[in-house]
Amino acid sequence: MLLGMGEFDGNRILAEQSVRDMTKNQIGDLVVEMQPGAIPDRSNAFPYGAGKDKFGLGFQLKEGVEKVGRSPGSYSWAGINNTHFWADPDKGIAAV
């Protein structure tokens, strides 16, 4: 649904502008810093890209180009049990 800019299976779930706002830098010049895991025996410190990535409305936003991995502008987050999800609009793929 997010890769479809708010549309899934021909049905509009979110306005396209909502998805654009969710995946746009909302923190200006600030960066996402490394955070300790809330429950160290169940969760690791996070996130990947700490110190350079940005944050949208609910997602960490990938900044910069690397040889491998997600494209700039991809977005992700994780839960307390290290359940990670990410979406890469440039490559048209997502994973949980």
Order of alpha helices (4+ residues) and beta strands (2+ residues): beta-beta-alpha-beta-beta-beta-beta-beta
